[in-house]
């Protein structure tokens, strides 16, 4: 693998690994619904400009609009829950719990997707990841934030569930609609819904226009959404998806380290060890399926957070 391609893959992992830190920072100066809305208005606009520059089609057949709305609702639930939950827990813990999504996808796919059954290796991966979640949940004995963190952990796990359901549903659409178009329209729907909710439920006094809020919004909108997409497409043009995706198990580990380094969050044996177990579980669950059935270069990127 060329150094240029390897650098792009590692950059994608670093960008996506830091997203919960950026959400945490953004919520210091913005309310939940408002932050989500601003994130996706900026991100959606940048994604639209990038799609126009590439000449990509953004059309959705009228027969698929109801399905697009359902996917958009699931996407909105995901983004609201991960943002709300991250505000209540530590960014490092949120990174571990939200990245249990591939594990939950494997369980749902066994029951909902014909031909995507549980294999012995997947079962081992699920067990290892579940142990990792249990270990992480033990990583806060006696801390004053424990009660809030537990509530936040549960909300982020719920976000991972909505993400898994959205992924299963989107798999049925991605063969009939451009993944880029599907992503853009669900992003804009999320922005519209959360804007309305913010105007109704959140006071303007919850906003504080600071440099750190601007930096957080730039990171999650332009960095995670637009730059992540661009780099992912570049990587998939250069190497097989099976090669590229095997690196993504490192994201929860990067998230834990980012929370420790940038937010001074506690890093102990339980948290770091649990993150490693979750990462191993993700690798065991996802790598075999990718190896058997490579994803085409137009495939939807596995991380949009």
N, C-alpha and C positions, 0 to 999 in steps of 0.2 A: 504494500500500500504506500502511495506517495505521501511524503511529509505534509504536502498541502492539504490532501484529503483528510489525513489523520488530524491535522490541526482544526479543520472545519468540524469534524465529529466531536472533538473535545470541546470546541467552543459552544456547540449546540448543548452538550451536557452541562457545561458551566452556566450558560444562560438559563436553561430550564431548571437547573438545580438551585438557582438563586431566587426563583419567583416568590416563594413564601416569605423570604426576607423582605423583598420589595413590597409585598402586600402588607406585611406587619408595619413597615415604616410608613406607608401611605395612610394607614388607618390611624396613625397618631394625629393626623391633620384633616381627615375626611371621614364622613359617615359611610357605612357599608354599601348601601344602594348607590349613593352618589359616586363612590370610588369605582364601583363596577361599571356604572354608566359612562363615566369619563374615560375609563380604561378602554372600553370597546368603541366609543365614538372615535377616539384617536386611532386605535388599532384598526377599526373597520375602514376608516378613511385611508390610512396608509396601505392597507391590504388591497383596497379598491384601486388606488393609484398604481400599485405594483402589478396588479392583474391587467390593468389597461396597458401598462408599459410592455408586458409580455404578450399582449394580444389574446389573452385567455377569455373564453366565453363564460359569461356569468348568468346565462339564461337558465331558468328552471321551468320545465314543462308544467303547464297548468294542472295536470292530473296529479303532480307530485307536491303541489303547494300544501295540502293538508298534512302530508308527511313531514314536510320541511317545518311546518309550525310545531308539530309534536317534538321534532328533534331540537328546535329552538327553545321550547319550554324546558326540556330536559337539560339543555346546555345552560339555561338561565338558573335553574335549580342548582346545578353543579357549581356555577360561579358564585352565586350568592352564598351557598353553604361553605365553600372553601374559604371565601373571604371572611365571612362571619366567624367561622370556626378558628381561623388563623388569628383573628383578633383576640380570641379568648385563650388560646394556648400559645406555646412557644413556636416560633417559625421552624425550628429544627424538628420538633415533633410533628408539626403539620406536614412537613416534607415527607416524612416516613409514612404517615397514615394516608395521604392522598395518593401516594405511589403504590398503594395496595390495589389500585385499579386493575392492573393486568391479572391479579389473582382473582378478583371478583368477576372479571370478564370470563376467565376460564371456567368458573363454576356455573355462571349463567349460560355460557355457550354449550355446556354439556347437556342442558335441558332444552335450550331454545334453538340451537343451530344444528341441523342434521349434518352428521359427518364430523362434528367437532367434539369428540368424546374425550372423557378423562382417561389419560394413560397413566401407567405406574409412575413415570417420571414426573408428570404433572401433580400426581398425588403427593409425591415426596416434596415437590416445590411448594404446594399449598400448606403442607404440614410445617415446613421450615419457616415460611413467611408468617404463618399463624403464631408460631413460637416467637418470632421476632416481634410481632405486635404485642404479645404478652410481656415480653422483656421490656419493651419501650414503656408500656403502661406502668411498669414498676419503677421507673426512673425518676420518681419525685417524692420519696418518703419524707414526710415532715415539712415540706415546703409550704409557705403560706399561700402560694398560688395554686396549690394542688386541686382544690375544688373547681376553680375556673378552668384549669388546664384539662381536667377530665371532661367537663362539658364541651370544651372546644375540640378535644380529641374525638368525641362521639359525633359532633357536627361534621368534622372533616372526614371521618369514616363514612358518614352519610353522603357527603359530596362524592367520595370515591364510588359509592354505590350508584349514584345518579350518573356519574361518568361512565360506569360500566354498562348501565342500561342504555345510555345514549350511544355508546360504541356499538352495541349489539344492533340497535335499531338502524344506525347509520350504515352498517355493513350492507343492509338491504338496498340502500339508496345509492351508495357510492359507485355501483356498477352502471347506474343510469344517469348520474349527474356528476359533473366535474367536482372533485373533492375541494378545489379552491372555491367554486361557487357555493357549495354546501356550507363551507366554513364561513365565508363572508356573510351570507344571509342570516345564518344563525347568530353570528356576532352582532349584526345590526339589530336583529330582533331582541336580543338580550339587552343591548344598549337602550332600545326604546322602552322596554318593560321596566327596567331598573330606573330609568329617568322618571317615568310616571310615579313609581313607588317612592322615589326619593323626594319628589315635589310634594307628595301627599303626606309622607310620614316623617321626613327629616327636616329639622330647622336649618336655615342658612347659617346660624351661629355655630353649627357643628363643623363648618369649613374654616380652615386657616390656610391662607395662600402663602406657603413657605417654599423655600428652595428644595427641601427634602421631599415635599409632596410632588413637586414638578419632576424631580429625579425619579421617584418611584413610578409615576405615571409614564414617563418616557421609557423606563425599563420594561414595564409589563405590557405596554402597548406597542412601541416600536421594536423593542428588543425581543421579547418573547414571541409576539405574534408575527411581525413582519420579517425581522432578521432571522428568527428561527425557521420560518417557512423557506426563505431564500437559501439559507445554508443547507437545509435538509434536502431540497431539490438538487442542489449542487452535488451533495454527497451521493444521492441516489443515481445521478448521471454517471458517476465515476466508479462506484462499487455496487455489488449486489446488496439488496436490502437486508439479507441475512447477516452480512458482515457488519453493516452499519448499525443495525438494531441491537446487536449483542453488546454494544458499548453503553446502552441506555440504562442498564441495571445500576450504573454508578450514580444515577441522579439522586436517590434518597441519601446516599452517603455524602455527596456534595452539599445537599441541603442542610444536613446536620452540621457539617463543618462550617458552612456559610453562617448559620445562626450563631455558632460559637465564636467565630472570628469577627463578624460584623456587628452583632448585637450583644455580645458578651453573655450569651445564654449558657447555662451549665452543661458541660459535656462530661458524662460519666461512663462507666463501663456498661451500664444497662442501656443507655441511649445509643451509644456507638455500636455496641455489640448487637442490639436489636436491629439497628439500621443495616448492618452487614447481613444478618439473617434474612431480612426482607429482600435485600438486593439479591442474595443467592436464590431465594424463592422465586423472584421475578425471572431471573435467568433460566432456572429450571423449567418454569412454566412456559415461557415465550420462545426460547431458542429452538426447541424441537420443531414446533409448528412452522416457524419461519424457515428453518432449514428444508422442510419437506415441500413447502409451497412458497417460493420467493414472491415478494410483493413487487408489482410493477413500479416503474419510476414515477408514475403519477399518483402513487398511493398517498393517502392522508397521513400526515406526520403523527406519530404516536403521542405527542405531547403538545397541548395547546394552552396549558396553564401559564 
